[in-house]
């Protein structure tokens, strides 16, 4: 005897398909994960203050932060990347004042040993956690011994949340 069962437009044939019908029924009623949504709550610039060309030690006074709120989506954490800025390299980023440039970099921790980038060329990413507000610190450093002209040196980096 052939038994036909209609379920949301899916025909299930014979009793052998009973297990498949149960699996489909469970899968159809599982709540779908919410779409990921992240927003930047606040950004604090990395301000180094005055750079002294005669200092023998690097300028490590630049500390900033990014606060991100993420909700929903798959997984537990999302990668946060930083762009290279004007230098197009994670090896050394550049701040510029007109035609003059000053090397610097942004790091993932106060030890300033791992460059914050996109995970390529020796750089690393940071994480923002699902269903929470995460504040990430940006630790800047300008190497010593750069003989540069007076000016206001700036660079713009783009932070991206990847989910």
C-alpha atoms as one frame of an Amber mdcrd trajectory, in Angstrom:
protein
   0.000   0.000   0.000   1.394   3.405  -0.957   0.808   6.265   1.443   1.226
   9.867   0.285   1.640  12.675   2.756   1.714  16.333   1.830   3.786  18.631
   4.028   4.291  22.261   2.967   4.276  21.188  -0.657   6.823  18.384  -0.131
   5.541  14.909  -1.009   6.840  12.197   1.265   6.366   8.689  -0.085   5.797
   5.524   1.853   6.434   4.784   5.467  10.220   4.421   4.876  10.349   8.175
   4.579   8.900   8.622   8.051  12.351   9.406   9.478  12.946  11.931   6.739
   9.591  13.549   7.456  10.535  13.951  11.114  13.886  15.502  10.228  12.241
  17.917   7.804   9.628  18.812  10.378  12.286  19.587  12.997  14.393  21.567
  10.531  11.384  23.572   9.388  10.503  24.586  12.945  14.015  25.497  14.140
  14.335  29.254  14.680  16.553  30.834  12.081  19.560  32.770  13.382  19.128
  36.535  13.316  21.097  38.526  10.783  24.305  40.011  12.135  24.201  43.704
  12.894  27.113  45.778  14.166  27.416  49.479  14.756  30.218  51.764  15.863
  29.143  53.388  19.121  32.193  55.632  19.577  35.676  56.259  18.231  38.459
  58.033  20.113  41.308  59.334  17.943  44.876  58.195  18.495  46.508  61.509
  19.421  50.282  61.447  19.860  50.737  65.017  21.006  54.014  66.711  20.044
  56.670  64.571  18.372  60.218  65.525  19.404  62.716  64.683  16.655  65.521
  64.586  19.246  63.956  61.935  21.518  65.919  58.670  21.572  62.818  56.640
  22.466  59.709  56.092  20.340  56.602  58.154  21.029  54.089  55.738  22.573
  51.653  58.325  23.904  49.049  57.634  21.215  46.152  55.569  22.535  42.642
  55.547  21.119  39.618  53.271  21.169  36.720  51.908  19.149  33.474  50.767
  20.770  31.363  48.385  18.701  27.981  46.800  19.436  27.183  43.561  17.588
  23.969  41.559  17.663  22.749  38.344  16.073  24.304  36.357  13.282  26.333
  33.161  13.273  29.343  32.399  15.422  30.529  33.992  18.625  32.939  36.726
  17.520  33.515  38.965  14.511  36.873  40.131  13.138  37.687  43.831  13.240
  40.294  44.957  10.716  42.113  48.261  10.207  43.193  49.579   6.823  46.755
  50.592   5.937  45.884  54.267   5.570  48.000  56.437   3.258  50.996  54.089
   3.314  49.234  51.090   1.706  51.387  48.876   3.967  51.116  47.359   7.440
  54.928  47.370   7.775  54.812  51.082   8.512  51.845  53.392   8.251  52.355
  57.055   7.327  50.941  60.289   8.663  51.302  63.189   6.260  51.547  66.941
   6.482  51.531  68.212   2.929  54.447  66.521   1.141  56.087  65.476   4.453
  55.461  62.114   6.060  56.016  60.556   9.483  56.106  56.770  10.042  53.923
  55.254  12.765  51.879  52.162  13.450  48.870  50.918  15.405  49.144  47.830
  17.602  46.736  45.409  19.263  48.146  45.779  22.798  50.185  48.071  25.041
  53.323  45.972  24.359  53.143  47.280  20.774  54.419  44.015  19.329  51.577
  42.990  16.966  50.391  45.378  14.251  46.614  45.696  13.969  45.675  45.173
  10.323  43.677  42.686   8.292  45.553  39.480   9.152  47.960  39.689   6.201
  51.622  40.737   6.022  52.256  39.886   9.675  49.320  41.931  10.975  46.542
  40.675  13.225  42.852  41.423  13.677  40.835  42.078  16.836  37.456  40.609
  17.813  34.076  42.039  18.732  31.750  39.641  20.485  28.226  38.697  19.479
  25.377  40.209  21.507  27.628  42.582  23.398  29.326  45.940  23.331  33.101
  45.634  22.887  35.663  48.399  23.405  38.971  47.866  21.625  42.057  49.968
  22.323  44.366  51.212  19.570  47.975  51.535  20.719  50.036  53.866  18.521
  53.779  54.283  18.238  55.980  56.669  16.280  59.544  55.380  15.873  62.310
  57.662  17.154  64.874  59.370  14.954  62.626  60.762  12.222  63.792  64.215
  11.169  60.567  65.793   9.933  59.367  69.335   9.331  56.972  71.059  11.723
  53.344  70.478  10.869  50.140  68.704  11.733  50.493  65.095  10.611  47.378
  62.999  10.034  46.252  59.688   8.610  42.801  58.130   8.296  42.253  54.433
   8.932  39.102  52.484   8.168  37.888  49.953  10.737  35.806  47.133   9.245
  33.652  44.548  11.039  33.726  41.221   9.176  30.899  38.776   9.876
